Amino acid sequence: MSTILTYISINDGKIKRSSLEVLSRCNELAEKQGLESSALVVSDSVSGVVEELKKYGPAMIYTIENPVFKNHLNAPLLKALALSIETIKPRLLAFSSTESSKDILGALAANRGAAALADVSEFELTDSGAKAKRPVMASKVISSVEARDSLVLVTVRSGSYTAVENPVNSNIESIPFRIDDADLKINLKEIISATGDKIDLSEAETVVAAGRGVKDEEGRKLINELASVLGGAIGASRALTESGVYDPSLQIGQTGKVISPQLYIGIGISGAIQHVAGMANSKVIVAINKDPDAPIFDIADYGIVGDLYKVLPPFIDELKKVKQN
């Protein structure tokens, strides 16, 4: 039976939500066309991941386990993916669009002589390959693209689909893998996290984003308090990261991170297209801005016109009351 394969991204031993979204879409396509939906886990430890993955419906789970995969390194990951393609022979290999998949997609496609569709928001199979829709020009235009090949690689934007639980008794197969020191061109010495133990912006269910209107320490304290009450992550516009008010790792937008939380609250953000390109897939958008003509209100589900320094204190107080009740 022909196979649709989903690569499962792992971060700190946990499955990235965006990978489960892609897997759910692949399950849907497989059922529709009478194909097998499989998942591939490449990690230093796969046991806990496999049990969690069974809740999301892959008929087959392939695993490659090796200590070298504790951290992302291109060379061993490319070798593992090439081996997986040779072993499984999928018709389509789908990834969530992450920094990791963007890093290796071109090299893997060239290595395997495969077609590639990058950073798409929709995709489906065709008789000769796959077709997709891809946001371009800061999401102002949606481009229709098609790849015709026996193997197509696809990376999918976070939030494009919904992760759907569908528990099954998946079959498990381990793919033998070894790598020599000579294959490791780069040694990773240390990873320094700019955000410490804060919530991962890319995976957060709730994001509180600060814009140019957050102009001092009092504003930052209000942003921090709101994020804390909601159990959310903090993001920022390019203006605030470039000025040093927030760390560059928190930037949302065309040149920052693409997010798809259940709830996005933009505070003092005008809604320039470069920023919107990074958060347009949010399920519910709330905008707080003192300019009633700010473009952010055009895409917001809920809007509050007012000075954030006057709006946020009572807003936060009401949220605390709701939580207490």
N, C-alpha and C positions, 0 to 999 in steps of 0.2 A: 504494500500500500504506500502511495506517495505521502510524503511527510511535510508539514509546515513546522518549522523549528523556531522556538523563541529562546533567545539568550537571556538568562536571568542575572541582572546586575545585583551584586551583593555589596553592602556598605556596613562595616562594623558588625559583620555576622548576621545582618538583617536584609531581607529582600526589599529592594527599592519598589515603592508603590507603582512607579511608572512602568516597571517590567511586568507587573501583574495586569496593568491596563492593556499592554501589548499582548500578553498571553490570552487574555479574555477575548480580544478581537480575533486572534488566531484560532481559538476554540470555535468561535462563531463561524469563521470561514471554513474550517475543517468540517464541521457538521453540515454546513450548507452544500459542500462539494464532495462529500464522501471521502475525505482525507483523514489522516491521523495528525493530531496536534501533539507535539512533543516539546519538552523543555530541556534546556541545557544549563547545568550548574557547574561553573568552574571556580573552585575555591580551595582554601587551605583546610577547610572543615565543612563537610556537606550534610551531616546527619540532621541537625536541627532545621536547616534550610529545606531539605527534602520533605520533612514532615509538614512544614508550613505550606509548601508548594502543592501538596496533594489536595489542599482545600480549594484549589483554583482550577481543577479539571483537566490537566494534561494526561493523555492516555499513557504516555511514556516519559520518564524522566531519565536523562542521561547525565552522568556525573564524571567530572575529572577532578581528582583531589591530589593536591601537592602543596607542600609548605611554601613553594615559590609564589603561590597566588595570594599570600597574605596581603600584599600590597600590589597595586597596579603597575605592571611592567609590560611594555609593548611586546618584546620579543617572545617571552613564554606564552603570553595570551594569544598572539598570532599563531604560534605553533599549535596550541591547543585547539583553536578554532579551525585551523586547516585540517587537523586530524579528525575533528568532529565531523566536518563536511565530508571527508573521505569515508568515514565510517557510516554515517547516517544517510548521506546522499539526499538532503532535503531539497524540496522544490523552491522553498523560500526560507530565508533566515532573517528573522526580525529582531531588532534591538530597540530598547528605549533610547531616545536621543540624549545622551549624557556626554560629559567631557571625555569619558573613557571610550565610548563608541565612536565619537567624532575623531578621536586620536588614531583609531585603527581602521576605520571603514575603508578608506582609500587603499591602504596597503593590502588589506584582506581581499578586496575586489580584484586588485591587480595580481595578487598571488594566485587566486583561484580562477582568474579569467572570467569573473562574474560581473553582472550588471549591478548597479547600485542606485538606490533612490534615497536621498538624504533629507532628514529633518522634515518629514511629511506630517500632515495633520489628518489624512485619510488614506487608506490603501485597500486594494482588493486584488484578487487573482484574476488573470485572464488565461485564455487557452495557450498563449505563447509566453506568459511571464506575469507581470503585475502592472497595475496602473495606480496612480496616487494623485493627491492634491497637496501642493506645497506652498506655504505662505512665503512671499518674497517682498522685497522693497519695504522692509519693516512692517510686514503683514498688510500693506495697503493693497496688494494684488495677490490673488490666489492662482497659482500656475498649475495646469493639468499636465502631468508627466507620465510617461509609459516606458517600461523596460521589457525588452523581448529577449529572453535567454532561458536556458535550462535551470540556472540558479540566479535568483535575484536577492540581493541584500537590501534591507529596508531599515532605516532608523526613524522612530516615531516620536513626535513631540509629546511631552508630558501633558496629561489632561485631555488628550484627543479622544480617549475612550474611557469607559468606566470599568474598574476592576470588579468582576462578578464572582462571588464564591460559588463553587460547584464541586463539592467534595467527591472524589473518586478514589478507587483503589489502584493508583497508578503503578505500572510496571517500572522497575528500577534497573538500569544497566550501567555499570561502571566501565569507562573507557580507559584502558591502561595508558599511562603517560609517563615519560621520563624526559629529563632535560639535563644536558651537560653544562658544566661551568663555562665551557667555551662558547655556548650559545647565548650567554648573558653578557651582552655588550655594556650594559649599565648596571651598576649596583646602587640600590636605594639605601641611603644611610639614615635618613630621618624625614619624618613628615611633621611639619609645623602647622597646626590648625589656627587660623586667624580668629575663629569664633569660639574657641575653647569648647565648653560643654553646652553651648547654646543649641537650640533646636535647628536642625538642618533646614535651611531656607527652601531647598529644592523639594523636600519631602513633607513640609509642614502642611497641616490641614487648615491652619489659620495664619495669615500674614498681615502684619501691621507695617505699612510702608510710609516712610518719612520723606517729604519733599522740601523744596526750597523754603516753604513757610515755616519749617522748624529751624529757627534761627539762633537758638541759644541753649544753655544747659537746662533751663526750665522746660523748654520744649522737648528735649531729649528725655527728661525724667517722665514727662507725661506719656511719651511713646513707650518707654520701658514699662511703665505701670500698666498701660492698656494691654500691651503684649502679655504681661505677666498674668493679669486677670483672665485673659482669654486662653492662656496656655499656648500662645502663638509665637511665631518667629518674627524677627525684625528685618525689614528690608529698607532700601533707600533708593532715591533717584540718583542719576549720574552727577547732578550738581553737588549733592552732599558728599558723595564719595570722592569726587575730584578736589573738593575744598578741604578734605580731611576730617569732616565732621563724623563720617561713618567709614568703616573699613571697606576697601574695594570689593571684598568677597561678598558684601551685602547688596551690591548693585543689581537692580532688576532692570531688564530692558534689552534692546537690540545688541548692545555690547556688554551686557551683564548676564544674569541668570534668567532663564525662562521658567516660570512657575505656574502651577495650576491648583491652588488651594481651594478648599470648599468655601472659604471666606477670605476676601481681600479687603482691607480697609486702607484707603489712600488718604493721607493727611497732609494737607499743604502741597499736594501734587497737582500740577496743572493738567496733565494728561497728554503731553507731547507724544507723537507717534512712536518715537524711539523707546519711550518707557512702556507704552501700551503694548508694543510688540512682545514684551516679556511677561505680561500678566493678563492678556485678553482671554485666556482660557480659564480664568477663575470662575467658579460656579456662581458665587454671589459677590458683587462688587459694591462697596460702600465708599462714597467720596465725601470728604469734609474739606471745604475750601471757601475762603471769603469772597472769591470772585464768582458771581453767579453765571458768568459766561465761560468759565473754564471748560476746556474740551472733555475733561474727565467725566463731567456730568452727562455727556452724550452716550457713554457706555455704562454708566453706573445703574445698578438696580435701585439703590437708595442714595439720596444725596442730602447733605446738610450744608446750607450756606451760612457761614459764620467764621469768626476768628477762632482758630483751634485752641487758643489759650483760654477762651471763654466757653467753648463747646465741650472740650474734653473732660474737665473736672466733673461736671454733673453727669456726663455720659458714663464715665468710669464709675461714679458713685451708684448709678442706677444698675449697671452691670453687676456690681458687687452685691447689691440687694437681691437681684434675680438669682445669683449663685447661692446666696445664703438660704433662699427659700426653696 
